[in-house]
Amino acid sequence: MSMLVAAQLEKLDHVYDYNNKVVKQDAIDESLNKLRGRYSEGFIDALRILLDSNEEQRPDFIQLDDEIKSYRNDVRAQAVKFFIKTLVSLLES
């Protein structure tokens, strides 16, 4: 939940029903959908998996590592592209 709060840069008190002591999954899903366009689908999917209301369906750390592998590869590829672009820019100066 902390990652979702950080990604949205706003409090998510509305996802909790404090009177009935439950988390509103539909409110979490709505908050995840607001991230579209700002973050990659891989990141949003990873958050969605971690915030699944069914505890039995949430991944352990090994499964989570497998799930976010493509996201991690995307981040690395973007970093390499930025490095190369910067390097070429410096060499051309």
C-alpha positions as CSV (number, residue, x, y, z in Angstrom):
1,M,0.0,0.0,0.0
2,S,2.9,2.3,0.7
3,M,4.1,2.0,-2.9
4,L,0.7,2.9,-4.2
5,V,0.6,6.0,-1.9
6,A,4.1,7.0,-3.1
7,A,3.1,6.5,-6.8
8,Q,0.0,8.6,-6.4
9,L,1.5,11.2,-4.1
10,E,-1.7,11.4,-2.1
11,K,-3.3,9.7,0.9
12,L,-5.5,6.7,0.3
13,D,-7.6,6.8,3.4
14,H,-10.7,6.3,1.2
15,V,-9.6,2.7,0.5
16,Y,-10.1,1.7,4.2
17,D,-13.5,1.1,5.8
18,Y,-12.4,1.7,9.4
19,N,-15.9,1.0,10.9
20,N,-16.0,-2.5,9.3
21,K,-12.3,-3.1,9.4
22,V,-12.0,-3.9,5.7
23,V,-10.1,-2.7,2.7
24,K,-12.2,-1.7,-0.3
25,Q,-10.7,-3.6,-3.2
26,D,-12.7,-1.5,-5.7
27,A,-11.1,1.7,-4.4
28,I,-7.6,0.1,-4.7
29,D,-8.4,-0.9,-8.2
30,E,-9.6,2.6,-9.0
31,S,-6.4,4.1,-7.6
32,L,-4.3,1.6,-9.6
33,N,-6.1,2.7,-12.8
34,K,-5.2,6.3,-12.1
35,L,-1.6,5.4,-12.5
36,R,-2.0,4.5,-16.1
37,G,-0.1,6.8,-18.3
38,R,2.3,7.8,-15.5
39,Y,3.8,4.4,-14.9
40,S,4.5,1.3,-17.0
41,E,1.9,-1.5,-17.1
42,G,4.5,-3.8,-15.6
43,F,4.8,-1.6,-12.5
44,I,1.0,-1.3,-12.2
45,D,0.5,-5.1,-12.6
46,A,3.1,-5.7,-9.9
47,L,1.3,-3.4,-7.5
48,R,-2.0,-5.1,-8.4
49,I,-0.6,-8.5,-7.6
50,L,0.8,-7.3,-4.3
51,L,-2.5,-5.7,-3.3
52,D,-4.7,-8.6,-4.2
53,S,-7.3,-9.0,-1.4
54,N,-6.9,-12.8,-1.5
55,E,-3.9,-13.4,0.6
56,E,-3.5,-16.9,-0.8
57,Q,-3.1,-15.5,-4.3
58,R,-0.3,-13.0,-3.4
59,P,3.1,-14.1,-4.5
60,D,6.0,-15.0,-2.3
61,F,9.3,-13.2,-3.0
62,I,10.5,-15.7,-5.6
63,Q,7.2,-15.5,-7.5
64,L,7.3,-11.7,-7.2
65,D,10.9,-11.6,-8.6
66,D,9.6,-13.6,-11.6
67,E,6.7,-11.3,-12.1
68,I,8.7,-8.1,-12.0
69,K,11.5,-9.4,-14.2
70,S,10.2,-7.7,-17.3
71,Y,9.6,-4.4,-15.5
72,R,13.2,-4.6,-14.2
73,N,14.5,-5.3,-17.7
74,D,12.5,-2.3,-19.0
75,V,14.1,0.0,-16.4
76,R,17.6,-1.3,-17.2
77,A,17.0,-0.8,-20.9
78,Q,15.8,2.8,-20.4
79,A,18.9,3.5,-18.2
80,V,21.2,2.1,-20.9
81,K,19.4,4.2,-23.6
82,F,19.8,7.3,-21.5
83,F,23.5,6.6,-20.8
84,I,24.2,6.0,-24.5
85,K,22.3,9.1,-25.6
86,T,24.2,11.2,-23.0
87,L,27.5,9.7,-24.1
88,V,26.9,10.3,-27.8
89,S,25.8,13.9,-27.0
90,L,29.0,14.5,-25.0
91,L,31.2,13.0,-27.8
92,E,29.5,15.2,-30.4
93,S,30.2,18.4,-28.4
